[in-house]
Structures are given as structure tokens and as C-alpha cells.
Amino acid sequence: MKKILFIILILFLSIKNSYTENNVKRIYEGNEGSKITILVYESLTCSHCATFHSDIYPNLKKNFIDKGYVKIEYRNFPLDLAAFNAAKAAHCKSNNGEEILHYLYKHQSDWVKGNTIDDLNKNLESLLKSQNFGINYNECINNKNIEDFVLEDRIEGVKKYNVSATPTLIINGEKFEKPLSYKNLEKTLEKLL
């Protein structure tokens, strides 16, 4: 039932023709002027996304982002209500939010467990409070501007890039179609430098 409500909410918001300016900051790493921009559509409850952050991201950061070749933007594509709330919490951080994002992926097994959405939300809230990220969890997940921002990312992913699974990478406007491994990503990026 909750999945149906989530889908209805997304469909309702997809009727909107333009994005609202809501002062929610995009979570990204790297230089604005980098030659390569990677958009990563992901869901915080997605185990493949957590694997991307643990197995691929460290080398991507060291070899491309930190050297100024790549800017990576994290785009929201929540697959369920728990991921939706986690994305809202990550965007609540005033200094870009990547710290919360990486932490939630690293500790995904600690909060993505339970029988109900309430269980997952309690786990998420407890985990975030234990780290003192300086956010008010309830204010974050009830913030309408952040909620719209997260859902608009998902709508854009479907409409503009035909995103249907996570993680999906868009490199300089083109969907990365190869199997997602660091080796395949590295080869693609090196060709663009």
C-alpha cells in the first residue's frame, strides 16, 4: 500500500512542468569546471548503490575527482519510502551533504532492516542522531522544499535519461551502458580526457 502511495505521489508531481526554486543544495564532489560530469542516479536503500560507494567510488575519487578531472553529482532516485526519507535527511545538511550520503551507504545494513517503514525510519533517525550530523531529523523529512527537490530528481531521471534502475550513471549527458565496474568506468573516463 505504501509503494502505491509513493507512486501516486511521484505521478502527481510529474504533472508539474517546471522545477521550483527551493534553495536545496545539490550534493556533489569535484570542481565545477571539470571536463567530465557524472550524474549518479541512486537510491539509499539500494545494495548496488552501496557497492558503488564502497568498491568503485574510492578509486574514482582518488584518480579522477581529486585530480580535478571529474565532478560527480548525486541525483535522487528513491525506490521506496525509506530511501526517500534518507535522501531528504542527506539534503538537510548545509555543507553539501556528501558526508551523510557516504555514511548512510557505508552503514546501510544498520538501518535498512525491519518489517515496516516505521522500523526503517526509526533505525535511520537513530543512526543519524548517533553521529551528530547537526540536523533535525523530523524537520528534514517533513521539509516540503527538500521533498520536492528529491522527487524532481527522480522525475528528471525518468523523463530525460530513461532511468529505471539504480545506480545509473550519466557521463557528460550520455547513459553509461556497460556493466558497472571501476575498470569499465575508468576506460570510459580516460577516453573523455
C-alpha positions as CSV (number, residue, x, y, z in Angstrom):
1,M,0.0,0.0,0.0
2,K,2.8,2.4,0.9
3,K,4.5,1.7,-2.5
4,I,1.3,2.6,-4.3
5,L,1.0,5.9,-2.3
6,F,4.7,6.6,-3.2
7,I,4.0,6.0,-6.9
8,I,0.9,8.2,-6.8
9,L,2.9,11.0,-5.2
10,I,5.5,10.7,-7.9
11,L,2.9,10.7,-10.7
12,F,1.2,13.8,-9.1
13,L,4.5,15.6,-9.0
14,S,5.3,14.6,-12.6
15,I,2.4,16.7,-13.8
16,K,4.4,19.8,-12.8
17,N,6.0,21.3,-15.9
18,S,8.9,23.2,-14.2
19,Y,11.1,22.8,-11.2
20,T,10.6,25.1,-8.3
21,E,13.5,27.1,-6.9
22,N,13.7,25.9,-3.3
23,N,17.3,26.6,-2.3
24,V,18.0,22.9,-1.7
25,K,21.7,22.3,-2.5
26,R,22.8,19.6,-4.9
27,I,25.2,17.1,-3.4
28,Y,28.3,16.9,-5.5
29,E,32.0,16.5,-5.3
30,G,34.7,17.8,-7.6
31,N,35.4,21.0,-9.4
32,E,32.6,22.9,-11.1
33,G,34.7,23.4,-14.2
34,S,35.7,19.7,-14.6
35,K,35.9,18.3,-18.1
36,I,33.7,15.4,-17.1
37,T,30.5,15.5,-15.2
38,I,29.0,12.2,-13.9
39,L,25.4,12.2,-12.6
40,V,24.7,9.2,-10.4
41,Y,21.0,8.3,-10.0
42,E,20.8,6.3,-6.8
43,S,18.6,5.1,-4.0
44,L,19.9,5.0,-0.5
45,T,18.3,1.6,0.2
46,C,19.8,0.1,-3.0
47,S,22.5,-2.5,-2.2
48,H,24.1,-2.0,-5.7
49,C,24.4,1.7,-4.9
50,A,26.1,0.9,-1.6
51,T,28.5,-1.3,-3.5
52,F,29.2,1.5,-5.9
53,H,30.1,3.7,-2.9
54,S,32.3,1.1,-1.3
55,D,34.0,-0.5,-4.3
56,I,34.1,2.0,-7.2
57,Y,33.8,5.5,-5.6
58,P,37.1,5.4,-3.6
59,N,39.2,4.8,-6.8
60,L,37.1,7.3,-8.8
61,K,37.7,9.9,-6.1
62,K,41.4,9.3,-5.9
63,N,42.1,9.0,-9.6
64,F,39.6,11.4,-11.2
65,I,37.7,13.6,-8.7
66,D,40.6,14.7,-6.5
67,K,42.7,15.4,-9.6
68,G,40.1,17.8,-11.0
69,Y,39.0,15.7,-14.0
70,V,35.6,14.7,-12.8
71,K,32.7,16.3,-11.0
72,I,30.2,13.8,-9.6
73,E,26.6,14.8,-8.8
74,Y,24.4,12.6,-6.7
75,R,20.9,12.5,-8.0
76,N,18.0,11.1,-6.0
77,F,16.1,8.1,-7.4
78,P,14.4,6.7,-4.2
79,L,13.0,3.3,-4.8
80,D,10.9,3.3,-1.6
81,L,9.8,5.5,1.3
82,A,12.9,4.7,3.5
83,A,15.2,5.8,0.7
84,F,13.0,8.9,0.2
85,N,13.4,9.9,3.8
86,A,17.1,9.1,3.8
87,A,17.6,11.4,0.8
88,K,15.7,14.2,2.5
89,A,18.0,13.8,5.5
90,A,21.1,14.0,3.4
91,H,19.9,17.2,1.6
92,C,19.2,18.8,5.0
93,K,22.9,19.2,5.7
94,S,24.0,22.8,4.9
95,N,27.6,21.9,3.8
96,N,26.8,19.8,0.7
97,G,25.5,16.6,2.4
98,E,28.0,14.1,1.0
99,E,29.2,13.2,4.5
100,I,25.7,12.0,5.4
101,L,25.3,10.3,2.0
102,H,28.5,8.3,2.2
103,Y,27.8,7.4,5.9
104,L,24.3,6.1,5.1
105,Y,25.7,3.9,2.3
106,K,28.6,2.6,4.5
107,H,26.2,1.7,7.3
108,Q,23.2,0.7,5.1
109,S,22.9,-2.7,6.8
110,D,22.5,-0.9,10.2
111,W,19.3,1.0,9.2
112,V,17.8,-0.9,6.2
113,K,16.2,-3.6,8.3
114,G,12.9,-4.2,9.9
115,N,9.4,-5.2,9.0
116,T,7.8,-1.8,8.4
117,I,8.7,1.6,7.1
118,D,8.4,2.8,10.7
119,D,11.2,0.4,11.7
120,L,13.4,1.7,9.0
121,N,12.7,5.3,9.8
122,K,13.5,4.7,13.5
123,N,16.7,3.0,12.5
124,L,17.6,5.9,10.2
125,E,16.8,8.5,12.8
126,S,18.8,6.7,15.5
127,L,21.8,6.2,13.2
128,L,21.9,9.9,12.2
129,K,21.5,11.1,15.8
130,S,24.3,8.8,16.9
131,Q,26.7,10.7,14.6
132,N,25.6,14.2,15.5
133,F,25.4,15.5,11.9
134,G,23.8,18.6,13.2
135,I,20.4,18.1,11.6
136,N,16.9,17.9,13.0
137,Y,15.6,14.6,11.5
138,N,11.9,15.4,11.8
139,E,12.3,18.8,10.3
140,C,14.4,17.3,7.4
141,I,11.9,14.6,6.5
142,N,9.0,17.0,6.7
143,N,10.6,19.8,4.7
144,K,8.4,20.3,1.6
145,N,11.2,22.0,-0.4
146,I,13.6,19.1,0.1
147,E,10.8,16.6,-0.6
148,D,10.0,18.3,-3.9
149,F,13.7,18.5,-4.8
150,V,14.2,14.8,-4.2
151,L,11.1,13.8,-6.2
152,E,12.0,16.2,-9.1
153,D,15.4,14.4,-9.4
154,R,13.6,11.1,-9.8
155,I,11.2,12.6,-12.4
156,E,14.0,14.1,-14.4
157,G,15.9,10.8,-14.3
158,V,12.9,9.0,-15.9
159,K,12.0,11.7,-18.4
160,K,15.4,12.9,-19.5
161,Y,17.6,9.8,-19.2
162,N,15.1,6.9,-19.1
163,V,16.5,5.8,-15.7
164,S,14.8,2.6,-14.5
165,A,17.3,1.1,-12.1
166,T,19.9,2.2,-9.6
167,P,22.7,3.1,-9.8
168,T,22.5,4.7,-13.2
169,L,25.4,6.8,-14.4
170,I,25.1,9.6,-16.9
171,I,28.5,10.8,-18.1
172,N,28.5,14.1,-19.9
173,G,24.9,13.7,-20.8
174,E,25.2,10.1,-22.0
175,K,23.9,7.0,-20.2
176,F,26.7,4.6,-19.1
177,E,25.6,1.3,-20.6
178,K,28.5,-1.0,-19.7
179,P,28.5,-3.3,-16.7
180,L,29.3,-1.0,-13.7
181,S,32.9,-1.8,-12.6
182,Y,35.7,0.5,-11.9
183,K,37.7,-0.9,-14.8
184,N,34.9,-0.2,-17.3
185,L,34.3,3.3,-15.8
186,E,38.0,4.1,-15.9
187,K,38.3,3.2,-19.6
188,T,35.3,5.4,-20.4
189,L,36.6,8.3,-18.5
190,E,40.1,8.1,-19.9
191,K,38.7,8.3,-23.4
192,L,37.0,11.6,-22.5
193,L,40.1,13.2,-21.1
